[in-house]
Amino acid sequence: MVDDGGQWDPTRLERFGRRLRIAMVGGGLGSFIGEAHRIAFRVDGMWELVAGAFSRNPATSAATGRALLLDPERVYPDYRALIAAEASRPDRPDAVLVATLPDTHEEICSALLEAGFHVIAEKPLTSTVDQAERVVDAVGRTGRRLLLTHCDSGYPMVRQARDMVADGSLGRVTVVDTEFSNGSQTVPGAGGAWRVDATQVGEAGMLLDVGTHALHLVTYVTGVRIDTVSARLHRLDPRHTVFDNAFLDLGLAGGAVGRCWSTFQAAGSVHGLRISVVGELGSVHWVQTDPEVLWWRPANEPAQLLTRAGTGATAGAVEASRFAPGHPDGYGLAFANLYRDFGEALLAEALGEDPTPLLAGVPDQFDGLHTLEVVDAALRSAAAEGRSVTVRDPALRARR
Ligand SMILES: NC(=O)c1ccc[n+]([C@@H]2O[C@H](COP(=O)([O-])OP(=O)(O)OC[C@H]3O[C@@H](n4cnc5c(N)ncnc54)[C@H](O)[C@@H]3O)[C@@H](O)[C@H]2O)c1
């Protein structure tokens, strides 16, 4: 029995007095990522889904609303109708999730921001640097906030790696090695054909879809930007009009070097995301399919398998852990951590508190812009036969 004395401070949600209201654009029945968001924002009881324009197909949008027991009047055939009706409601959503295809993100995110909603955007932020810059401008102009759902940054052991780099455990970081070796598009009849169709996602579609996850992990864990890129891009499957394989050599601010392999051609691979960060005093290694552990290999000592919320857990890892060690948290709760952190920040702001510390582990529009700048540099490098090129405006894009 736990004798806690019964003294509990009221939570922010309690002081705020109601759940945060969320609406969705995209993520309808049958979509890949919509249900992951619905699971994630339900976890802490902090968010309540109130409205949606869930699909390009109005019938699917309506069916999604019915399945979720939403008020039919708040289920819309498209995002413009959603904004027109929801913006003036007294019980309007606090934030709107955009989980549509990347080429629509700029238009939809910007319209939502201009209508006064906070935005939760699926990655990649947009399809191009120019579009991303316009979203960054819209966030700044409207004073709204944007969460970019690079869900891997919600894993406790990714936060542990980040903390260990920041607290100097690794010493000076010298090498970063990451990959997203995905095989989904090698499976006959695989869904998501838009992913390999350059007419829908541009020729950098694979880099935007999976490459940006790996690139974001590099900057998230090391805390520094990518300054230079040398790229070799390939079309290995003749049916694909995007580059479906990419080898990138990276130069990081502060002098570390890195490499990033991203591909849709890793036949047999299960998901395929991992990262290693090497410093002068040791290295850390994390694999998305075994997310509860982080290998820590200190120089001149035996390697250690750090476990989530176990001995040696950093504050960030403990904060992101939900269950006791040995009871796996997994993908859903990593995703939920982003919703919890962002939700706590919105509540703090509404209560007149400083939200900044709560947003420290949360990817935002600047992260989205930066990965697009790196993808842009990769295209320019590949067009110049792999010459090393500078990532656009690295000095001007300091985070916050
Ligand atoms: N964070 C992650 O781990 C992760 C994983 C998969 C996909 N994604 C991202 O999520 C986004 C969606 O990908 P997906 O795999 O779910 O795609 P999908 O094709 O499976 O589903 C897209 C959904 O959006 C709807 N839609 C498209 N355009 C719309 C519009 N203009 N208005 C309303 N609805 C619209 C479609 O009808 C469909 O319901 C992409 O940006 C993708 O990169 C992220």
The ligand as an SDF file (V2000), in Angstrom:
LIG
                    3D

 44 48  0  0  0  0  0  0  0  0999 V2000
    5.6090   10.3980  -37.7750 N   0  0  0  0  0  0  0  0  0  0  0  0
    5.6390    9.2390  -38.4140 C   0  0  0  0  0  0  0  0  0  0  0  0
    6.2310    8.2760  -37.9470 O   0  0  0  0  0  0  0  0  0  0  0  0
    4.9210    9.1020  -39.7290 C   0  0  0  0  0  0  0  0  0  0  0  0
    4.6340    7.8370  -40.2530 C   0  0  0  0  0  0  0  0  0  0  0  0
    3.9150    7.7590  -41.4520 C   0  0  0  0  0  0  0  0  0  0  0  0
    3.5280    8.9070  -42.1320 C   0  0  0  0  0  0  0  0  0  0  0  0
    3.8810   10.1190  -41.6120 N   0  0  0  0  0  0  0  0  0  0  0  0
    3.5010   11.3650  -42.3060 C   0  0  0  0  0  0  0  0  0  0  0  0
    2.1050   11.5610  -42.1480 O   0  0  0  0  0  0  0  0  0  0  0  0
    1.5740   12.1910  -43.3180 C   0  0  0  0  0  0  0  0  0  0  0  0
    0.4580   11.3250  -43.8750 C   0  0  0  0  0  0  0  0  0  0  0  0
    1.0200   10.0830  -44.2350 O   0  0  0  0  0  0  0  0  0  0  0  0
    0.1550    8.7220  -44.2710 P   0  0  0  0  0  0  0  0  0  0  0  0
    1.1480    7.6230  -44.4240 O   0  0  0  0  0  0  0  0  0  0  0  0
   -0.8060    8.6830  -43.1470 O   0  0  0  0  0  0  0  0  0  0  0  0
   -0.6100    8.9370  -45.6460 O   0  0  0  0  0  0  0  0  0  0  0  0
   -1.8960    8.1350  -46.1490 P   0  0  0  0  0  0  0  0  0  0  0  0
   -1.9090    8.2550  -47.6260 O   0  0  0  0  0  0  0  0  0  0  0  0
   -1.9590    6.7790  -45.5390 O   0  0  0  0  0  0  0  0  0  0  0  0
   -3.1180    8.9750  -45.5270 O   0  0  0  0  0  0  0  0  0  0  0  0
   -3.2870   10.3290  -45.8030 C   0  0  0  0  0  0  0  0  0  0  0  0
   -4.6430   10.7630  -45.2910 C   0  0  0  0  0  0  0  0  0  0  0  0
   -4.7790   12.1810  -45.4620 O   0  0  0  0  0  0  0  0  0  0  0  0
   -5.9960   12.4350  -46.2270 C   0  0  0  0  0  0  0  0  0  0  0  0
   -5.8130   13.6710  -46.9960 N   0  0  0  0  0  0  0  0  0  0  0  0
   -4.9390   13.9110  -48.0030 C   0  0  0  0  0  0  0  0  0  0  0  0
   -5.0760   15.1730  -48.4470 N   0  0  0  0  0  0  0  0  0  0  0  0
   -6.0460   15.7390  -47.6940 C   0  0  0  0  0  0  0  0  0  0  0  0
   -6.6340   17.0270  -47.6510 C   0  0  0  0  0  0  0  0  0  0  0  0
   -6.2550   17.9820  -48.4910 N   0  0  0  0  0  0  0  0  0  0  0  0
   -7.5990   17.2660  -46.7220 N   0  0  0  0  0  0  0  0  0  0  0  0
   -8.0000   16.3060  -45.8450 C   0  0  0  0  0  0  0  0  0  0  0  0
   -7.4600   15.0600  -45.8560 N   0  0  0  0  0  0  0  0  0  0  0  0
   -6.5120   14.7910  -46.7530 C   0  0  0  0  0  0  0  0  0  0  0  0
   -6.1670   11.1990  -47.0810 C   0  0  0  0  0  0  0  0  0  0  0  0
   -7.4790   11.1150  -47.5890 O   0  0  0  0  0  0  0  0  0  0  0  0
   -5.8000   10.1220  -46.0450 C   0  0  0  0  0  0  0  0  0  0  0  0
   -6.8560    9.9140  -45.1290 O   0  0  0  0  0  0  0  0  0  0  0  0
    2.7520   12.3920  -44.2620 C   0  0  0  0  0  0  0  0  0  0  0  0
    3.2850   13.6830  -44.0840 O   0  0  0  0  0  0  0  0  0  0  0  0
    3.7570   11.3480  -43.7880 C   0  0  0  0  0  0  0  0  0  0  0  0
    5.1030   11.6930  -44.0800 O   0  0  0  0  0  0  0  0  0  0  0  0
    4.5490   10.2220  -40.4310 C   0  0  0  0  0  0  0  0  0  0  0  0
  1  2  1  0
  2  3  2  0
  2  4  1  0
  4  5  1  0
  4 44  2  0
  5  6  2  0
  6  7  1  0
  7  8  2  0
  8  9  1  0
  8 44  1  0
  9 10  1  0
  9 42  1  0
 10 11  1  0
 11 12  1  0
 11 40  1  0
 12 13  1  0
 13 14  1  0
 14 15  2  0
 14 16  1  0
 14 17  1  0
 17 18  1  0
 18 19  2  0
 18 20  1  0
 18 21  1  0
 21 22  1  0
 22 23  1  0
 23 24  1  0
 23 38  1  0
 24 25  1  0
 25 26  1  0
 25 36  1  0
 26 27  1  0
 26 35  1  0
 27 28  2  0
 28 29  1  0
 29 30  1  0
 29 35  2  0
 30 31  1  0
 30 32  2  0
 32 33  1  0
 33 34  2  0
 34 35  1  0
 36 37  1  0
 36 38  1  0
 38 39  1  0
 40 41  1  0
 40 42  1  0
 42 43  1  0
M  CHG  2   8   1  16  -1
M  END
$$$$
